[in-house]
């Protein structure tokens, strides 16, 4: 198993906490609160990376926090998974 770490952006909207991974277009999830959103982010990241590896796609180099634009609406956190 290999460990991967990607930054996720957590943004509160009127219904839930939306989560996206800037380095992985299409890797999206949400949660009713930040705890659920973070747990769902781990699962979404794992499934997305497994799918990429099964399809023979190259895993991109993760961005750093300095690479991301500052945002008042989005909280960035590192999400780690083993695949």
N, C-alpha and C positions, 0 to 999 in steps of 0.2 A: 504494500500500500504506500502511496505517496501522499504527502500533505500539501494542500493548496490553500492559499490565503488571498482573498479578494476583498476589496472595499465595497460595501453596500451603502446605498443612500436610503435613509428612512424619512419619509415625508408624510406628515399628518394631513389627511383630507377630511371632509365632513363625515365620511363613513368609517374609515379605518386608517391604519398606518400602511402606506404603500412602500414597497421595497423594490429597488432596481440595482443592478450591478453595472456601473458605467463601462466596464471592460467586456461585458458579456451581453450584447444586445439580445433581447428576448428572454433573458433570465429575470423574471418578475414574480413577485408574490405580494402578500399583504397579511395583516393580522389585526385583530380587534384592539390590541394594546402592544406596547413595545416588546414585551416578553414574547408574546405569540408571534409577532412579526420577526423577531430575531430567530426563533426556533424554525419558523417557516422559511426564513432566508437560508439557514443551514441546509434544510432539506432541498430547497430549490437549487442551491449551488451544487450540492452533491449530484442530484439528478441531471442537471445541465452538463456538468463535467463528464459524468459517465456517458451520457449521450454523445458528447463530442468525441470522446476517446473511442467509443464503439463505431462511430462514423469515420474514424481516421483523421479527424480534424486536429489541427495544432492548437494547443492551449495557449492563449495569448499571455504575454508578460504582464503581470499586474501593475496597475498604476500605484503611485504613492499618494499619501495625503496631500503632499505639495503639488501634485499634478492636477488636483481637482479644484474647480472654482469655488470660492467661498459662497455660502448660501445661508440666509437667515431661516429658510423654510426646511432645509434638509440637514439631518444629522448623519454623519458618516461614521461607520464602524467597520472594523476588520472582521470578516467571517472566515473561519478556518474549518476545513473538512479533510477527511482522509478518503481517498478513492483507490 
